[in-house]
């Protein structure tokens, strides 16, 4: 489920045909209203229709428990009463507008306070009504998004049960010995998340291999660069046991390691876990995002060693280096050496110019050559700086799975603080994806892990509590 889903107002570009037609029609309507109100005696027919629509919008913004406000709005903007006042020329549009603004101030989200306050300074009744409708449109969108947000927990629980039931139905209908099936071949009525053809293994062989490899990885130390370790590595490597303990890894750590392994998945390996086939595209996107952050942080780490603490302590300078690197990320995927040559030249130039502006000593010829060389070497996968950063980002993601994103951000490994915002976004997406997957397929993982990690009787509660 996309927790960031929200509705936005669709605005046509002013230069487009749709935008021009819409603007022309709106202007014609408001000009007509101005003519009616300026007539002698005033014609309130359009104004009454507007007030009726405003009343309906205000009522739609109320929560069920706000019965008192509902009665107040219905009384103050009673259509028949307003029509009788208009017939006698006693309809006070400015007074009604003030009441509407007061009610909007009461009902609007904090983000709309400023917009409502600006309306209070408008004296022209037509411009005021036009502004009221514009802000009410935004308030309606806010209410829709609030409703979506409040329903998400219920929708998520329904989604979990539905996905799990559909997946189990798929497994139950698989013919014996069949290794590649499509959902269409099964004649199933499937939800959106299982809507396209997929290879499915009835016994979850690929999922079992994936978790078996994750368990093996936790008992096999990985080679690291000499400076890759730090206190955070110890903190998140295994929260359930001391370093070097012979005890087997916990189910939590096996699953965490398994999810991390998916970010390093060989595209040529077709044995992708069956329980994660629906998330494969999103995992590839996260892998690509992680790769870009690795290069970005590597560039910034090298640049910091040549810039000095004074220059690199300038947020504007760091942001400029970020923009330089990010703008060439697309080129890096296809031509890494060429991209890093361009990055190295632009970063070197930016460092020279910034040092000069701040009255600091310029880089020597040897230092400039060393800077260019180290930046260009980042194009190589085996580059030690890049390897260290890559390991630390994976460590951060592992901490996110165990401790949560916010706690993990409090103790970032060295070299990652400059990309804290980017890491927070990556971590949140990764945690959201993995947690939802665990809730859907937790029972399957429990059964598999029972065969991998003793004692079996302690596993079920731990896996399902993730």
Long-range contacts (C-beta under 8 A, 24 or more apart in sequence): 1-152, 1-155, 1-156, 1-159, 1-436, 3-152, 3-432, 5-148, 6-145, 6-148, 6-149, 7-141, 7-144, 7-145, 7-148, 8-141, 9-137, 9-138, 9-141, 30-126, 30-130, 33-126, 33-129, 34-126, 37-93, 37-125, 37-126, 41-89, 42-89, 42-91, 44-86, 44-91, 44-93, 45-86, 47-86, 47-91, 47-93, 47-129, 48-79, 48-82, 48-83, 48-86, 48-91, 50-129, 50-133, 51-77, 51-79, 51-82, 51-96, 52-77, 52-79, 54-100, 54-132, 54-133, 54-136, 55-79, 57-136, 57-139, 57-140, 58-100, 58-103, 58-104, 58-107, 58-136, 60-140, 60-143, 61-107, 61-139, 61-140, 61-143, 62-107, 69-103, 69-106, 69-107, 73-103, 93-125, 93-129, 94-125, 94-128, 97-125, 97-128, 97-129, 97-132, 100-132, 101-132, 104-132, 104-135, 104-136, 104-139, 107-139, 108-135, 108-139, 108-142, 109-139, 109-142, 109-146, 111-142, 112-138, 112-139, 112-142, 156-436, 159-193, 160-436, 160-439, 160-440, 162-191, 163-191, 163-193, 163-194, 163-440, 164-440, 164-441, 164-443, 166-190, 166-191, 166-194, 167-194, 167-275, 167-440, 167-441, 170-194, 170-200, 171-200, 171-202, 171-204, 174-200, 174-202, 176-202, 178-202, 193-278, 194-278, 198-277, 198-278, 199-270, 199-277, 200-274, 200-277, 201-274, 204-273, 204-274, 204-275, 204-444, 204-448, 205-271, 206-271, 206-272, 206-273, 206-274, 207-273, 207-274, 207-275, 207-276, 207-444, 207-445, 207-448, 208-448, 208-451, 209-271, 210-258, 210-261, 210-271, 210-273, 211-254, 211-255, 211-258, 211-445, 211-448, 211-449, 211-452, 212-452, 213-258, 213-261, 214-254, 214-255, 214-257, 214-258, 214-261, 215-248, 215-249, 215-254, 215-257, 215-452, 215-453, 217-257, 217-261, 218-249, 218-253, 218-254, 218-257, 219-248, 219-249, 224-387, 224-388, 224-391, 225-384, 225-387, 225-388, 225-391, 227-388, 228-387, 228-388, 228-391, 228-392, 230-413, 230-414, 231-411, 232-395, 232-396, 232-399, 232-411, 232-412, 232-413, 233-395, 233-413, 235-399, 235-411, 236-395, 236-398, 236-399, 236-402, 236-403, 236-408, 237-398, 239-402, 239-403, 248-453, 248-454, 249-453, 250-453, 250-462, 251-445, 251-446, 251-449, 251-453, 251-459, 251-462, 251-463, 252-402, 252-462, 252-463, 252-466, 253-402, 254-449, 254-452, 254-453, 255-434, 255-438, 255-445, 255-449, 255-463, 255-466, 256-398, 256-401, 256-402, 257-398, 259-401, 259-430, 259-434, 259-437, 260-394, 260-397, 260-398, 260-401, 262-287, 263-287, 263-290, 263-394, 263-397, 263-430, 275-437, 275-440, 275-441, 275-444, 275-445, 276-437, 279-433, 279-437, 282-429, 282-433, 283-433, 286-426, 286-429, 286-430, 286-433, 288-333, 289-426, 289-429, 290-393, 290-394, 290-397, 290-426, 292-326, 292-329, 292-332, 293-393, 293-419, 293-422, 293-423, 293-426, 294-386, 294-389, 294-390, 294-393, 295-325, 295-329, 295-332, 295-378, 295-386, 296-322, 296-325, 296-326, 296-329, 296-419, 296-422, 297-389, 297-393, 297-415, 297-416, 297-418, 297-419, 298-378, 298-383, 298-385, 298-386, 298-389, 299-325, 299-343, 299-347, 299-375, 299-378, 300-325, 300-415, 300-418, 300-419, 301-385, 301-389, 301-415, 302-371, 302-374, 302-375, 302-378, 302-385, 303-347, 303-351, 303-371, 303-375, 304-418, 306-351, 306-363, 306-367, 306-370, 306-371, 307-351, 307-354, 307-355, 308-355, 308-360, 310-358, 310-360, 311-351, 311-354, 311-355, 311-358, 311-360, 314-354, 317-350, 317-354, 318-418, 320-350, 321-347, 321-350, 322-418, 324-350, 332-379, 336-379, 337-376, 337-379, 339-379, 340-375, 340-376, 340-377, 340-378, 340-379, 341-376, 343-375, 344-371, 344-372, 344-375, 344-376, 345-372, 347-371, 347-375, 348-372, 348-375, 388-415, 389-415, 389-416, 392-416, 393-423, 393-426, 396-423, 396-427, 397-426, 397-427, 397-430, 400-427, 400-430, 400-431, 401-430, 401-431, 401-434, 404-431, 405-431, 435-466, 438-463, 438-466, 439-466, 442-466
